[in-house]
């Protein structure tokens, strides 16, 4: 089994196209529902699921408790220095899901991480033999050394336009920059 973890943003859609181009078999695309997506993000998820279905690729939606419930439970709002939300809303639910669908830990997991994304990822390996965040399964990042142009070449083969911002499955993200904040819909500002 090959499991692609996707937010349906630019990098993960390009990764899916890479998998299609490379004829990866037995693929499942896993999307973590943070219940904090931008209002139109579910439309993108639905469009992606239809596109994948046309390629014979299964999609799994991994549900979480949701961002608002998490904040209430923790009695804290995540910040740049304390961003517990990614672990609680994406990583932990994904590990529980992985243990259900692949208890033998034989699946290969894939992510669209690129070294050019940030200083923290500049040395990201293409393969991690036993990824802690994937329950000890292999993690492959085939686009780790890609340039933005190489990523865009793959993205251009998909039915999606390039986003000029990060994925909006968490909107706004606690790591949002000034440009992201300026894009907020008035009803999201409370």
Residue pairs with C-beta under 8 A, 6 or more apart in sequence:
1 26
1 28
1 101
1 102
1 106
1 107
1 108
2 19
2 24
2 25
2 26
2 27
2 28
2 107
2 108
2 110
3 27
3 28
3 29
3 30
3 98
3 102
3 107
3 108
3 109
3 110
4 12
4 15
4 16
4 19
4 27
4 28
4 29
4 30
4 109
4 110
4 111
5 12
5 30
5 32
5 94
5 109
5 110
5 111
6 12
6 13
6 15
6 16
6 29
6 30
6 31
6 48
6 112
7 31
7 32
7 167
7 169
8 31
8 41
8 44
8 45
8 48
8 160
8 167
8 169
9 112
9 163
9 166
9 167
9 168
9 169
10 151
10 152
10 155
10 162
10 163
10 167
11 112
11 113
11 114
11 117
11 143
11 151
12 111
12 112
12 167
13 48
13 155
13 158
13 160
14 112
14 143
14 151
14 152
14 154
14 155
14 158
15 110
15 111
15 112
15 142
15 143
15 154
16 29
16 48
16 52
16 57
16 158
17 154
17 155
17 157
17 158
18 142
18 143
18 154
19 27
19 57
19 110
20 55
20 57
21 154
21 157
27 57
27 58
28 57
28 58
28 59
28 60
28 101
29 48
29 52
29 57
29 58
29 59
29 60
30 59
30 60
30 62
30 94
30 97
31 45
31 48
31 59
31 60
31 61
31 62
31 169
32 62
32 64
32 89
32 90
32 93
32 94
32 169
33 61
33 62
33 63
33 64
33 169
34 64
34 66
34 67
34 85
34 89
34 90
34 169
34 170
35 63
35 64
35 65
35 66
35 67
35 68
35 69
36 66
36 67
36 68
36 89
36 169
36 170
36 171
37 45
37 168
37 169
37 170
37 171
38 168
38 171
38 185
38 188
39 185
40 168
41 168
41 169
41 171
44 160
44 168
45 61
47 159
47 160
48 59
48 160
49 59
51 158
51 159
52 58
52 59
53 59
60 97
60 101
62 90
62 93
62 94
62 97
63 93
64 70
64 88
64 89
64 90
64 93
65 73
65 88
65 89
66 89
67 85
67 89
67 170
70 84
70 85
70 88
70 89
71 77
71 78
74 84
74 88
76 82
76 84
77 174
78 84
78 85
78 174
79 174
80 174
80 175
83 174
83 175
85 170
85 174
89 170
91 133
94 133
94 134
95 133
95 134
95 135
98 107
98 109
98 134
98 135
98 137
99 135
101 107
102 137
105 135
105 136
105 137
106 137
107 137
107 138
108 137
108 138
108 139
108 140
109 131
109 134
109 137
109 138
109 139
109 140
110 139
110 140
110 141
110 142
111 139
111 140
111 141
112 141
112 143
113 121
113 124
113 141
113 143
113 144
114 121
114 124
114 141
114 143
114 144
114 145
114 146
114 148
114 151
115 121
115 122
115 123
115 124
115 144
115 145
116 122
116 146
116 147
116 148
124 141
124 144
125 141
125 144
126 140
126 141
126 142
126 144
126 145
127 138
127 139
127 140
127 141
128 138
128 139
129 138
130 136
130 137
130 138
131 137
131 138
131 139
133 139
143 150
143 151
152 162
155 162
156 162
165 179
165 180
165 183
166 173
166 180
171 184
171 188
172 180
172 181
172 184
172 188
173 180
